[in-house]
């Protein structure tokens, strides 16, 4: 391939634990591709600004907005930038900025682009796939003008088995990811007096996340992901296996992904404010031990569905670790459905909200509902989310609402997140604001006159801790080493009603918290 084009962010969706760059030339690509890629990159940096992309086939960024050809929304109307319905599966088709097969996944997001013969999707990973058998055929590729650039480069044209694959079936192209972060944290809270704040300073190794992911043997378009956290105690925190059903439909088996909000699934490397908005999740989504979902297109590239069910211990379902405040077993199950509508562009619920380069324009909406049964409570819940991304900007709005039947609590949480790529590949700014509101136990009866089934006097302590809360956060991220090294400064303001238990039981003023944080993160 003489003129490779940079692919989209590698594994931007389901490989949610690793953010890797997609350089224009890599050691694992044919050396002959290097001059063209370098030329395209140089042209993109030096091209004079234009009103719009003037040539959608020249591999150059004519208007200087850092995206070019079919990756630029200026080229959306070009016939050669529209899907033709044929598989991805080649270096050229995996780097043309087009969802060729129309399954909603562009270039390296598509599992067809993770075969061993595809080299444009290896990102910052370098080196050969070492193996001891299989149908892989190696070849020597020379560099420009007959030079090898210090040695021949091996290119595999077929699948390569791993050394331990004795039966002829092996995992091909397994990738590994690491996310590590250290923090310096300053927190002040008015713990005893509304005007007297107590400060706490903490230096900690906040995150160590290890992930393995790749395709399953003998299953095209399949995918698996295993995630381990070693920040508190080493344990597996998430597992997922996805299998194709045909025509773009999938079945997904997971350890906690059967939720309406995608926030619990966002990797530590892809959170614009470093942490999830807990007030949006704590009363609505519990991490279940096991879940299964079926998803696929209703109208190709326009509408997708999800149907899911799950069950487990309920409070903390990361298998390998359980924790409960009142030692209850707390079994739970949930079932629900969600519908995604994308009238502009292409968007996947696993797409990263953390911008490194400008993104194509996309507008997506989702509505969904579920019923959840827990040991102490049961409730129906409704969820809605809207996402808009274009160029340097990303906006996400999310709303979660539920009616707790046993004790008659009506609860609502709303969340708005803004992201601005101030300097591509250098500075990303983000902010969010949101709140959690509860009517209190018996509120449903007060509103509707309907009697609830539970005994309000027997409400467990962990449910009594629900409190109205408002939170605002702002963060600035500096990419100090490609996309792999990020330095972050963050401020958090939090105001919450006092908990009617323990030392806060007699308080009449809100609990105000100010937090300042500096974090250095490395992710591979």
One Martini backbone bead per residue (centre of mass of N, CA, C, O) as a GRO file, in nm:
protein
  524
    1UNK     BB    1   0.089   0.040   0.029
    2UNK     BB    2   0.161   0.373  -0.069
    3UNK     BB    3  -0.105   0.542   0.079
    4UNK     BB    4  -0.143   0.570   0.379
    5UNK     BB    5  -0.387   0.622   0.627
    6UNK     BB    6  -0.490   0.737   0.904
    7UNK     BB    7  -0.642   0.607   1.156
    8UNK     BB    8  -0.834   0.568   1.388
    9UNK     BB    9  -0.875   0.519   1.692
   10UNK     BB   10  -0.760   0.257   1.849
   11UNK     BB   11  -0.995   0.082   1.994
   12UNK     BB   12  -1.233   0.300   2.080
   13UNK     BB   13  -1.430   0.102   2.203
   14UNK     BB   14  -1.403  -0.203   2.339
   15UNK     BB   15  -1.097  -0.107   2.402
   16UNK     BB   16  -1.130   0.085   2.676
   17UNK     BB   17  -0.816   0.068   2.810
   18UNK     BB   18  -0.676   0.179   2.535
   19UNK     BB   19  -0.455   0.444   2.421
   20UNK     BB   20  -0.348   0.476   2.091
   21UNK     BB   21  -0.150   0.560   1.847
   22UNK     BB   22  -0.140   0.659   1.481
   23UNK     BB   23   0.108   0.644   1.306
   24UNK     BB   24   0.239   0.689   0.985
   25UNK     BB   25   0.493   0.512   1.087
   26UNK     BB   26   0.607   0.167   1.117
   27UNK     BB   27   0.790  -0.116   1.183
   28UNK     BB   28   0.535  -0.313   1.089
   29UNK     BB   29   0.559  -0.185   0.820
   30UNK     BB   30   0.610  -0.126   0.516
   31UNK     BB   31   0.867   0.071   0.410
   32UNK     BB   32   0.730   0.187   0.147
   33UNK     BB   33   0.515   0.363   0.318
   34UNK     BB   34   0.672   0.600   0.451
   35UNK     BB   35   0.691   0.845   0.252
   36UNK     BB   36   0.386   0.892   0.215
   37UNK     BB   37   0.311   0.933   0.509
   38UNK     BB   38   0.506   1.166   0.563
   39UNK     BB   39   0.396   1.352   0.345
   40UNK     BB   40   0.109   1.370   0.456
   41UNK     BB   41   0.184   1.484   0.731
   42UNK     BB   42   0.337   1.736   0.633
   43UNK     BB   43   0.103   1.854   0.470
   44UNK     BB   44  -0.093   1.883   0.711
   45UNK     BB   45   0.094   2.100   0.857
   46UNK     BB   46   0.141   2.305   0.582
   47UNK     BB   47  -0.128   2.357   0.494
   48UNK     BB   48  -0.330   2.576   0.385
   49UNK     BB   49  -0.595   2.738   0.460
   50UNK     BB   50  -0.932   2.638   0.404
   51UNK     BB   51  -1.267   2.631   0.374
   52UNK     BB   52  -1.217   2.339   0.245
   53UNK     BB   53  -1.203   2.045   0.113
   54UNK     BB   54  -1.069   2.011  -0.223
   55UNK     BB   55  -0.945   1.705  -0.189
   56UNK     BB   56  -1.061   1.354  -0.150
   57UNK     BB   57  -0.766   1.197  -0.283
   58UNK     BB   58  -0.464   1.330  -0.174
   59UNK     BB   59  -0.377   1.286   0.133
   60UNK     BB   60  -0.469   1.583   0.230
   61UNK     BB   61  -0.489   1.884   0.435
   62UNK     BB   62  -0.634   2.151   0.297
   63UNK     BB   63  -0.779   2.306   0.568
   64UNK     BB   64  -0.620   2.242   0.850
   65UNK     BB   65  -0.806   2.025   1.055
   66UNK     BB   66  -0.646   1.724   1.069
   67UNK     BB   67  -0.839   1.625   0.841
   68UNK     BB   68  -0.899   1.389   0.563
   69UNK     BB   69  -1.085   1.328   0.328
   70UNK     BB   70  -1.315   1.102   0.452
   71UNK     BB   71  -1.263   1.233   0.747
   72UNK     BB   72  -1.403   1.474   0.625
   73UNK     BB   73  -1.708   1.632   0.615
   74UNK     BB   74  -1.664   1.763   0.328
   75UNK     BB   75  -1.676   1.445   0.197
   76UNK     BB   76  -1.961   1.308   0.233
   77UNK     BB   77  -2.070   1.342  -0.081
   78UNK     BB   78  -1.873   1.152  -0.182
   79UNK     BB   79  -1.891   0.854  -0.338
   80UNK     BB   80  -1.610   0.725  -0.220
   81UNK     BB   81  -1.730   0.787   0.097
   82UNK     BB   82  -1.919   0.548   0.066
   83UNK     BB   83  -2.057   0.270   0.136
   84UNK     BB   84  -2.039  -0.073  -0.028
   85UNK     BB   85  -2.074  -0.346   0.170
   86UNK     BB   86  -1.790  -0.433   0.204
   87UNK     BB   87  -1.534  -0.545   0.345
   88UNK     BB   88  -1.271  -0.476   0.488
   89UNK     BB   89  -0.955  -0.642   0.536
   90UNK     BB   90  -0.759  -0.400   0.453
   91UNK     BB   91  -0.540  -0.153   0.468
   92UNK     BB   92  -0.703   0.047   0.297
   93UNK     BB   93  -0.995  -0.005   0.428
   94UNK     BB   94  -0.863   0.049   0.732
   95UNK     BB   95  -0.777   0.380   0.619
   96UNK     BB   96  -1.047   0.553   0.479
   97UNK     BB   97  -1.284   0.661   0.675
   98UNK     BB   98  -1.478   0.405   0.622
   99UNK     BB   99  -1.785   0.220   0.644
  100UNK     BB  100  -1.789  -0.019   0.428
  101UNK     BB  101  -2.000  -0.243   0.571
  102UNK     BB  102  -2.217  -0.088   0.759
  103UNK     BB  103  -2.172  -0.155   1.101
  104UNK     BB  104  -2.065   0.125   1.260
  105UNK     BB  105  -1.751   0.065   1.192
  106UNK     BB  106  -1.441   0.225   1.171
  107UNK     BB  107  -1.195   0.064   1.077
  108UNK     BB  108  -1.029  -0.010   1.372
  109UNK     BB  109  -1.313  -0.073   1.506
  110UNK     BB  110  -1.308  -0.315   1.332
  111UNK     BB  111  -1.257  -0.654   1.352
  112UNK     BB  112  -1.144  -0.690   1.054
  113UNK     BB  113  -0.880  -0.500   1.149
  114UNK     BB  114  -0.745  -0.751   1.351
  115UNK     BB  115  -0.585  -0.891   1.169
  116UNK     BB  116  -0.259  -0.989   1.112
  117UNK     BB  117  -0.239  -0.844   0.815
  118UNK     BB  118  -0.301  -0.586   0.969
  119UNK     BB  119  -0.098  -0.279   1.012
  120UNK     BB  120  -0.263   0.003   1.058
  121UNK     BB  121  -0.375  -0.104   1.371
  122UNK     BB  122  -0.110  -0.095   1.580
  123UNK     BB  123   0.001   0.165   1.643
  124UNK     BB  124   0.245   0.167   1.901
  125UNK     BB  125   0.289  -0.106   1.821
  126UNK     BB  126   0.580  -0.325   1.811
  127UNK     BB  127   0.638  -0.589   1.610
  128UNK     BB  128   0.612  -0.921   1.596
  129UNK     BB  129   0.438  -1.218   1.552
  130UNK     BB  130   0.510  -1.471   1.746
  131UNK     BB  131   0.570  -1.809   1.625
  132UNK     BB  132   0.527  -2.189   1.547
  133UNK     BB  133   0.300  -2.162   1.315
  134UNK     BB  134   0.084  -2.213   1.071
  135UNK     BB  135  -0.013  -1.988   0.786
  136UNK     BB  136   0.217  -1.809   0.800
  137UNK     BB  137   0.377  -1.562   0.586
  138UNK     BB  138   0.693  -1.455   0.522
  139UNK     BB  139   0.846  -1.133   0.444
  140UNK     BB  140   1.063  -0.917   0.265
  141UNK     BB  141   1.088  -0.563   0.316
  142UNK     BB  142   1.184  -0.288   0.156
  143UNK     BB  143   1.293   0.010   0.129
  144UNK     BB  144   1.387   0.282   0.000
  145UNK     BB  145   1.597   0.231  -0.259
  146UNK     BB  146   1.662  -0.070  -0.133
  147UNK     BB  147   1.631  -0.013   0.162
  148UNK     BB  148   1.600  -0.146   0.508
  149UNK     BB  149   1.667   0.026   0.765
  150UNK     BB  150   1.856  -0.205   0.924
  151UNK     BB  151   1.651  -0.420   0.802
  152UNK     BB  152   1.441  -0.654   0.769
  153UNK     BB  153   1.082  -0.686   0.727
  154UNK     BB  154   0.824  -0.855   0.865
  155UNK     BB  155   0.538  -1.001   0.691
  156UNK     BB  156   0.217  -1.116   0.755
  157UNK     BB  157  -0.037  -1.307   0.554
  158UNK     BB  158  -0.126  -1.468   0.816
  159UNK     BB  159  -0.199  -1.658   1.057
  160UNK     BB  160  -0.056  -1.682   1.394
  161UNK     BB  161   0.055  -1.892   1.616
  162UNK     BB  162   0.103  -1.979   1.918
  163UNK     BB  163   0.324  -2.180   2.089
  164UNK     BB  164   0.064  -2.316   2.263
  165UNK     BB  165  -0.065  -2.428   1.983
  166UNK     BB  166  -0.120  -2.760   1.940
  167UNK     BB  167  -0.419  -2.775   1.780
  168UNK     BB  168  -0.426  -2.517   1.569
  169UNK     BB  169  -0.541  -2.323   1.801
  170UNK     BB  170  -0.521  -1.962   1.835
  171UNK     BB  171  -0.433  -1.666   1.956
  172UNK     BB  172  -0.461  -1.364   1.768
  173UNK     BB  173  -0.344  -1.063   1.847
  174UNK     BB  174  -0.285  -0.998   2.133
  175UNK     BB  175  -0.354  -0.742   2.364
  176UNK     BB  176  -0.198  -0.497   2.582
  177UNK     BB  177  -0.281  -0.301   2.878
  178UNK     BB  178  -0.185   0.016   3.044
  179UNK     BB  179  -0.278   0.189   3.354
  180UNK     BB  180  -0.125   0.475   3.518
  181UNK     BB  181  -0.155   0.659   3.843
  182UNK     BB  182  -0.075   0.972   4.001
  183UNK     BB  183  -0.150   1.163   4.310
  184UNK     BB  184  -0.240   1.501   4.416
  185UNK     BB  185  -0.437   1.580   4.712
  186UNK     BB  186  -0.691   1.836   4.795
  187UNK     BB  187  -0.914   1.852   5.083
  188UNK     BB  188  -1.219   2.032   5.171
  189UNK     BB  189  -1.434   2.031   5.477
  190UNK     BB  190  -1.742   2.097   5.655
  191UNK     BB  191  -1.775   1.891   5.916
  192UNK     BB  192  -1.874   2.096   6.176
  193UNK     BB  193  -1.872   2.377   6.015
  194UNK     BB  194  -1.986   2.599   5.776
  195UNK     BB  195  -1.692   2.786   5.815
  196UNK     BB  196  -1.518   2.516   5.868
  197UNK     BB  197  -1.226   2.381   5.726
  198UNK     BB  198  -1.092   2.066   5.644
  199UNK     BB  199  -0.779   1.932   5.566
  200UNK     BB  200  -0.651   1.706   5.300
  201UNK     BB  201  -0.359   1.514   5.223
  202UNK     BB  202  -0.284   1.318   4.917
  203UNK     BB  203  -0.067   1.048   4.820
  204UNK     BB  204  -0.115   0.841   4.521
  205UNK     BB  205  -0.178   0.531   4.372
  206UNK     BB  206  -0.461   0.519   4.186
  207UNK     BB  207  -0.370   0.347   3.916
  208UNK     BB  208  -0.395  -0.011   3.803
  209UNK     BB  209  -0.435  -0.124   3.470
  210UNK     BB  210  -0.511  -0.442   3.317
  211UNK     BB  211  -0.518  -0.559   2.968
  212UNK     BB  212  -0.692  -0.801   2.760
  213UNK     BB  213  -0.720  -0.830   2.394
  214UNK     BB  214  -0.930  -0.983   2.130
  215UNK     BB  215  -0.964  -1.243   1.930
  216UNK     BB  216  -1.131  -1.529   1.863
  217UNK     BB  217  -1.094  -1.831   1.766
  218UNK     BB  218  -1.276  -1.895   1.469
  219UNK     BB  219  -1.402  -1.584   1.512
  220UNK     BB  220  -1.531  -1.360   1.341
  221UNK     BB  221  -1.583  -1.058   1.502
  222UNK     BB  222  -1.464  -1.115   1.764
  223UNK     BB  223  -1.442  -1.061   2.136
  224UNK     BB  224  -1.212  -0.977   2.409
  225UNK     BB  225  -1.212  -0.882   2.773
  226UNK     BB  226  -0.962  -0.818   3.030
  227UNK     BB  227  -0.975  -0.678   3.366
  228UNK     BB  228  -0.730  -0.537   3.597
  229UNK     BB  229  -0.700  -0.444   3.940
  230UNK     BB  230  -0.423  -0.286   4.160
  231UNK     BB  231  -0.505  -0.046   4.365
  232UNK     BB  232  -0.596  -0.235   4.614
  233UNK     BB  233  -0.676  -0.526   4.490
  234UNK     BB  234  -0.615  -0.793   4.316
  235UNK     BB  235  -0.851  -0.795   4.037
  236UNK     BB  236  -1.112  -0.874   3.855
  237UNK     BB  237  -1.335  -0.626   3.695
  238UNK     BB  238  -1.357  -0.729   3.381
  239UNK     BB  239  -1.570  -0.910   3.143
  240UNK     BB  240  -1.567  -0.994   2.780
  241UNK     BB  241  -1.785  -1.151   2.527
  242UNK     BB  242  -1.803  -1.147   2.165
  243UNK     BB  243  -2.059  -1.250   1.921
  244UNK     BB  244  -2.162  -1.324   1.617
  245UNK     BB  245  -2.491  -1.342   1.427
  246UNK     BB  246  -2.522  -1.153   1.198
  247UNK     BB  247  -2.585  -0.862   1.035
  248UNK     BB  248  -2.451  -0.701   1.299
  249UNK     BB  249  -2.505  -0.903   1.523
  250UNK     BB  250  -2.487  -0.951   1.889
  251UNK     BB  251  -2.333  -1.128   2.158
  252UNK     BB  252  -2.301  -1.040   2.514
  253UNK     BB  253  -2.067  -1.132   2.766
  254UNK     BB  254  -2.068  -1.018   3.113
  255UNK     BB  255  -1.971  -0.851   3.441
  256UNK     BB  256  -2.122  -0.528   3.397
  257UNK     BB  257  -2.268  -0.416   3.105
  258UNK     BB  258  -2.583  -0.424   3.197
  259UNK     BB  259  -2.655  -0.110   3.104
  260UNK     BB  260  -2.752   0.214   3.019
  261UNK     BB  261  -2.500   0.333   3.102
  262UNK     BB  262  -2.157   0.395   2.995
  263UNK     BB  263  -1.991   0.495   3.242
  264UNK     BB  264  -1.894   0.218   3.381
  265UNK     BB  265  -1.710   0.150   3.101
  266UNK     BB  266  -1.514   0.364   3.138
  267UNK     BB  267  -1.205   0.416   3.131
  268UNK     BB  268  -0.940   0.551   3.304
  269UNK     BB  269  -0.831   0.671   3.013
  270UNK     BB  270  -1.150   0.811   2.938
  271UNK     BB  271  -1.182   1.040   3.166
  272UNK     BB  272  -1.222   1.376   3.166
  273UNK     BB  273  -1.266   1.367   3.511
  274UNK     BB  274  -1.141   1.062   3.596
  275UNK     BB  275  -1.437   1.026   3.698
  276UNK     BB  276  -1.731   0.925   3.769
  277UNK     BB  277  -2.066   1.015   3.811
  278UNK     BB  278  -2.198   0.887   4.090
  279UNK     BB  279  -2.485   1.023   4.106
  280UNK     BB  280  -2.573   0.873   3.831
  281UNK     BB  281  -2.530   0.556   3.953
  282UNK     BB  282  -2.575   0.454   4.253
  283UNK     BB  283  -2.911   0.431   4.225
  284UNK     BB  284  -2.914   0.262   3.923
  285UNK     BB  285  -2.622   0.112   3.895
  286UNK     BB  286  -2.514  -0.217   3.919
  287UNK     BB  287  -2.259  -0.444   3.954
  288UNK     BB  288  -2.275  -0.728   3.793
  289UNK     BB  289  -2.170  -1.059   3.758
  290UNK     BB  290  -2.390  -1.111   3.517
  291UNK     BB  291  -2.428  -1.079   3.153
  292UNK     BB  292  -2.662  -1.027   2.873
  293UNK     BB  293  -2.653  -0.933   2.518
  294UNK     BB  294  -2.834  -0.789   2.240
  295UNK     BB  295  -2.710  -0.649   1.929
  296UNK     BB  296  -2.811  -0.410   1.663
  297UNK     BB  297  -2.957  -0.336   1.369
  298UNK     BB  298  -3.234  -0.164   1.228
  299UNK     BB  299  -3.082   0.082   1.087
  300UNK     BB  300  -2.832   0.141   0.906
  301UNK     BB  301  -2.644   0.384   1.075
  302UNK     BB  302  -2.918   0.486   1.256
  303UNK     BB  303  -3.019   0.213   1.417
  304UNK     BB  304  -3.008   0.067   1.750
  305UNK     BB  305  -3.003  -0.222   1.966
  306UNK     BB  306  -3.081  -0.331   2.315
  307UNK     BB  307  -3.073  -0.641   2.503
  308UNK     BB  308  -3.097  -0.716   2.862
  309UNK     BB  309  -2.939  -0.925   3.126
  310UNK     BB  310  -2.898  -0.964   3.493
  311UNK     BB  311  -2.682  -1.085   3.771
  312UNK     BB  312  -2.622  -1.080   4.142
  313UNK     BB  313  -2.510  -0.911   4.426
  314UNK     BB  314  -2.527  -0.573   4.334
  315UNK     BB  315  -2.316  -0.367   4.459
  316UNK     BB  316  -2.036  -0.536   4.393
  317UNK     BB  317  -1.960  -0.712   4.081
  318UNK     BB  318  -1.668  -0.758   4.100
  319UNK     BB  319  -1.509  -1.019   4.038
  320UNK     BB  320  -1.322  -1.089   4.349
  321UNK     BB  321  -1.519  -0.864   4.497
  322UNK     BB  322  -1.686  -0.784   4.814
  323UNK     BB  323  -1.912  -0.516   4.948
  324UNK     BB  324  -2.075  -0.442   5.270
  325UNK     BB  325  -2.226  -0.254   5.518
  326UNK     BB  326  -2.463  -0.491   5.624
  327UNK     BB  327  -2.412  -0.798   5.526
  328UNK     BB  328  -2.571  -0.841   5.282
  329UNK     BB  329  -2.646  -1.017   5.001
  330UNK     BB  330  -2.795  -0.869   4.765
  331UNK     BB  331  -2.964  -0.973   4.541
  332UNK     BB  332  -2.988  -0.948   4.172
  333UNK     BB  333  -3.185  -0.815   3.893
  334UNK     BB  334  -3.198  -0.744   3.530
  335UNK     BB  335  -3.400  -0.571   3.271
  336UNK     BB  336  -3.365  -0.446   2.922
  337UNK     BB  337  -3.367  -0.152   2.695
  338UNK     BB  338  -3.222  -0.003   2.387
  339UNK     BB  339  -3.215   0.302   2.174
  340UNK     BB  340  -3.035   0.406   1.888
  341UNK     BB  341  -2.985   0.741   1.737
  342UNK     BB  342  -2.810   0.843   1.419
  343UNK     BB  343  -2.844   1.116   1.209
  344UNK     BB  344  -2.526   1.185   1.249
  345UNK     BB  345  -2.316   0.988   1.154
  346UNK     BB  346  -2.097   0.800   1.381
  347UNK     BB  347  -2.187   0.608   1.683
  348UNK     BB  348  -2.052   0.474   1.990
  349UNK     BB  349  -2.090   0.396   2.327
  350UNK     BB  350  -1.754   0.344   2.336
  351UNK     BB  351  -1.665   0.607   2.274
  352UNK     BB  352  -1.443   0.844   2.332
  353UNK     BB  353  -1.445   1.149   2.535
  354UNK     BB  354  -1.135   1.167   2.470
  355UNK     BB  355  -0.957   1.412   2.315
  356UNK     BB  356  -0.683   1.434   2.059
  357UNK     BB  357  -0.848   1.466   1.799
  358UNK     BB  358  -1.034   1.546   1.565
  359UNK     BB  359  -1.380   1.491   1.490
  360UNK     BB  360  -1.635   1.378   1.353
  361UNK     BB  361  -1.952   1.431   1.289
  362UNK     BB  362  -2.193   1.367   1.562
  363UNK     BB  363  -2.534   1.242   1.631
  364UNK     BB  364  -2.682   1.114   1.941
  365UNK     BB  365  -2.944   0.892   2.064
  366UNK     BB  366  -3.096   0.764   2.379
  367UNK     BB  367  -3.331   0.512   2.489
  368UNK     BB  368  -3.439   0.364   2.810
  369UNK     BB  369  -3.518   0.058   3.001
  370UNK     BB  370  -3.585  -0.086   3.338
  371UNK     BB  371  -3.575  -0.369   3.565
  372UNK     BB  372  -3.513  -0.388   3.927
  373UNK     BB  373  -3.400  -0.643   4.161
  374UNK     BB  374  -3.370  -0.639   4.509
  375UNK     BB  375  -3.361  -0.709   4.832
  376UNK     BB  376  -3.479  -0.400   4.924
  377UNK     BB  377  -3.548  -0.335   4.614
  378UNK     BB  378  -3.766  -0.191   4.350
  379UNK     BB  379  -3.742  -0.082   3.993
  380UNK     BB  380  -3.805   0.150   3.760
  381UNK     BB  381  -3.623   0.278   3.464
  382UNK     BB  382  -3.506   0.580   3.302
  383UNK     BB  383  -3.319   0.666   2.995
  384UNK     BB  384  -3.106   0.941   2.867
  385UNK     BB  385  -2.908   1.037   2.568
  386UNK     BB  386  -2.670   1.288   2.442
  387UNK     BB  387  -2.454   1.330   2.143
  388UNK     BB  388  -2.192   1.570   2.049
  389UNK     BB  389  -1.962   1.579   1.764
  390UNK     BB  390  -1.703   1.826   1.660
  391UNK     BB  391  -1.395   1.827   1.614
  392UNK     BB  392  -1.318   1.998   1.921
  393UNK     BB  393  -1.607   1.889   2.018
  394UNK     BB  394  -1.794   1.774   2.322
  395UNK     BB  395  -2.129   1.650   2.405
  396UNK     BB  396  -2.298   1.542   2.716
  397UNK     BB  397  -2.625   1.411   2.795
  398UNK     BB  398  -2.786   1.296   3.108
  399UNK     BB  399  -3.067   1.077   3.222
  400UNK     BB  400  -3.201   0.958   3.544
  401UNK     BB  401  -3.490   0.748   3.637
  402UNK     BB  402  -3.686   0.654   3.939
  403UNK     BB  403  -3.909   0.407   4.105
  404UNK     BB  404  -3.938   0.317   4.432
  405UNK     BB  405  -4.154   0.079   4.551
  406UNK     BB  406  -4.114  -0.010   4.849
  407UNK     BB  407  -4.052   0.320   4.962
  408UNK     BB  408  -4.129   0.565   4.766
  409UNK     BB  409  -3.884   0.662   4.575
  410UNK     BB  410  -3.793   0.950   4.394
  411UNK     BB  411  -3.546   0.964   4.126
  412UNK     BB  412  -3.280   1.196   4.006
  413UNK     BB  413  -3.040   1.235   3.727
  414UNK     BB  414  -2.808   1.487   3.600
  415UNK     BB  415  -2.590   1.543   3.300
  416UNK     BB  416  -2.306   1.758   3.194
  417UNK     BB  417  -2.064   1.745   2.920
  418UNK     BB  418  -1.753   1.910   2.833
  419UNK     BB  419  -1.539   1.935   2.532
  420UNK     BB  420  -1.201   2.077   2.451
  421UNK     BB  421  -0.971   2.100   2.183
  422UNK     BB  422  -0.744   2.338   2.196
  423UNK     BB  423  -0.486   2.139   2.130
  424UNK     BB  424  -0.386   1.925   1.927
  425UNK     BB  425  -0.208   1.682   2.103
  426UNK     BB  426  -0.209   1.867   2.396
  427UNK     BB  427  -0.503   2.016   2.469
  428UNK     BB  428  -0.761   1.926   2.716
  429UNK     BB  429  -1.092   2.028   2.798
  430UNK     BB  430  -1.309   1.993   3.095
  431UNK     BB  431  -1.666   1.970   3.194
  432UNK     BB  432  -1.907   1.941   3.472
  433UNK     BB  433  -2.263   1.893   3.557
  434UNK     BB  434  -2.468   1.788   3.849
  435UNK     BB  435  -2.744   1.578   3.988
  436UNK     BB  436  -2.918   1.464   4.287
  437UNK     BB  437  -3.260   1.345   4.343
  438UNK     BB  438  -3.488   1.309   4.629
  439UNK     BB  439  -3.799   1.257   4.793
  440UNK     BB  440  -3.799   1.034   4.966
  441UNK     BB  441  -3.955   0.842   5.177
  442UNK     BB  442  -4.290   0.842   5.053
  443UNK     BB  443  -4.314   1.031   4.799
  444UNK     BB  444  -4.507   0.868   4.618
  445UNK     BB  445  -4.752   0.892   4.805
  446UNK     BB  446  -4.766   1.202   4.808
  447UNK     BB  447  -4.806   1.229   4.490
  448UNK     BB  448  -5.032   0.967   4.436
  449UNK     BB  449  -5.141   0.768   4.688
  450UNK     BB  450  -4.962   0.529   4.677
  451UNK     BB  451  -4.886   0.236   4.813
  452UNK     BB  452  -4.629   0.076   4.970
  453UNK     BB  453  -4.461  -0.232   5.057
  454UNK     BB  454  -4.276  -0.117   5.260
  455UNK     BB  455  -4.102  -0.063   5.562
  456UNK     BB  456  -3.985   0.234   5.673
  457UNK     BB  457  -3.854   0.118   5.944
  458UNK     BB  458  -3.670  -0.102   5.750
  459UNK     BB  459  -3.464   0.074   5.636
  460UNK     BB  460  -3.165   0.061   5.526
  461UNK     BB  461  -2.881   0.243   5.563
  462UNK     BB  462  -2.785   0.256   5.263
  463UNK     BB  463  -3.057   0.403   5.173
  464UNK     BB  464  -3.046   0.655   5.372
  465UNK     BB  465  -2.785   0.790   5.224
  466UNK     BB  466  -2.950   0.938   5.045
  467UNK     BB  467  -2.872   1.251   4.866
  468UNK     BB  468  -2.864   1.556   4.787
  469UNK     BB  469  -2.680   1.673   4.485
  470UNK     BB  470  -2.402   1.891   4.382
  471UNK     BB  471  -2.183   1.904   4.083
  472UNK     BB  472  -1.856   2.045   3.992
  473UNK     BB  473  -1.620   2.028   3.709
  474UNK     BB  474  -1.260   2.070   3.622
  475UNK     BB  475  -1.027   2.014   3.336
  476UNK     BB  476  -0.672   1.977   3.252
  477UNK     BB  477  -0.494   1.847   2.963
  478UNK     BB  478  -0.158   1.715   2.908
  479UNK     BB  479   0.025   1.599   2.632
  480UNK     BB  480   0.357   1.499   2.693
  481UNK     BB  481   0.321   1.195   2.543
  482UNK     BB  482   0.147   1.190   2.326
  483UNK     BB  483  -0.118   0.964   2.421
  484UNK     BB  484   0.028   0.832   2.692
  485UNK     BB  485   0.085   1.116   2.831
  486UNK     BB  486  -0.084   1.264   3.126
  487UNK     BB  487  -0.157   1.587   3.255
  488UNK     BB  488  -0.361   1.678   3.547
  489UNK     BB  489  -0.606   1.930   3.631
  490UNK     BB  490  -0.841   1.949   3.918
  491UNK     BB  491  -1.179   2.061   4.000
  492UNK     BB  492  -1.407   2.038   4.294
  493UNK     BB  493  -1.760   2.080   4.352
  494UNK     BB  494  -1.954   2.000   4.658
  495UNK     BB  495  -2.310   1.952   4.737
  496UNK     BB  496  -2.466   1.813   5.039
  497UNK     BB  497  -2.670   1.659   5.214
  498UNK     BB  498  -2.712   1.538   5.504
  499UNK     BB  499  -2.682   1.257   5.677
  500UNK     BB  500  -2.927   1.071   5.873
  501UNK     BB  501  -2.643   0.978   6.012
  502UNK     BB  502  -2.458   0.995   6.259
  503UNK     BB  503  -2.264   1.287   6.258
  504UNK     BB  504  -2.501   1.419   6.048
  505UNK     BB  505  -2.789   1.408   6.180
  506UNK     BB  506  -2.779   1.727   6.311
  507UNK     BB  507  -2.759   1.867   6.054
  508UNK     BB  508  -2.847   2.189   5.860
  509UNK     BB  509  -2.604   2.184   5.663
  510UNK     BB  510  -2.418   2.158   5.403
  511UNK     BB  511  -2.181   1.960   5.234
  512UNK     BB  512  -1.869   2.103   5.162
  513UNK     BB  513  -1.652   2.048   4.872
  514UNK     BB  514  -1.303   2.084   4.803
  515UNK     BB  515  -1.097   2.003   4.506
  516UNK     BB  516  -0.749   1.935   4.440
  517UNK     BB  517  -0.569   1.811   4.142
  518UNK     BB  518  -0.283   1.602   4.051
  519UNK     BB  519  -0.211   1.409   3.747
  520UNK     BB  520  -0.029   1.119   3.638
  521UNK     BB  521  -0.050   0.950   3.314
  522UNK     BB  522  -0.016   0.615   3.190
  523UNK     BB  523  -0.077   0.477   2.851
  524UNK     BB  524  -0.091   0.151   2.645
   0.00000   0.00000   0.00000
